[in-house]
């Protein structure tokens, strides 16, 4: 993670952008809705099954297609936040969107973007959805008022290959209380019933209204999906600890979308 570059971007009120596009939300309780995706570069983690591995490499140019089916522009990085706000407004005026999903990479590495974008998104009748790895509760707290919907990954060391972030995840979820919140737990062949129950218990304690989504891993980077017959058993175990547990795959993959 290039903290010097991120600091310079904050001073210039600019972002390193990977892409902007309008599509169907493919994950979580809001799957199937129309969302505008704003995907920024940079991430603080290196998950083995990352489906955006290029988030660590700032592309020379961002791909911007604010209107589905319209022309794609290639725009040099970094991009001024004011320019991004213009694309968001264009997209939301062209097609009704339920939300603008700020994703990455880790969008909390560009908190100034969310702060500036929230009024524009809301003025067009959409909500601000933050897709986050949930490891930076302090940054989240600094922009709480700019976020309407939280979609937080709970990173299991056994599946993503990172260290244990249970303390940070619980702190993050306590801050999310009162907001619509989903917690995504990626399930691989090696995920155990005990791990799922521990996460479900922690979610129930930190943010009882959050929906826990058990998401079978998409086989990327050698990740091995769970036996489909194991999923109902894992859900039943989680439901002993938390009332709101769903099993949902990445539906955009089923539709052949990236
Ligand atoms: S947190 Fe997300 S974007 Fe970052 S490495 Fe992990 S899966 Fe990829």
Boltz pocket constraint, residues with backbone or C-beta under 6 A from the ligand:
constraints:
  - pocket:
      binder: B
      contacts: [[A, 43], [A, 44], [A, 45], [A, 46], [A, 47], [A, 49], [A, 50], [A, 51], [A, 52], [A, 53], [A, 55], [A, 104], [A, 105], [A, 106], [A, 133]]
      max_distance: 6.0
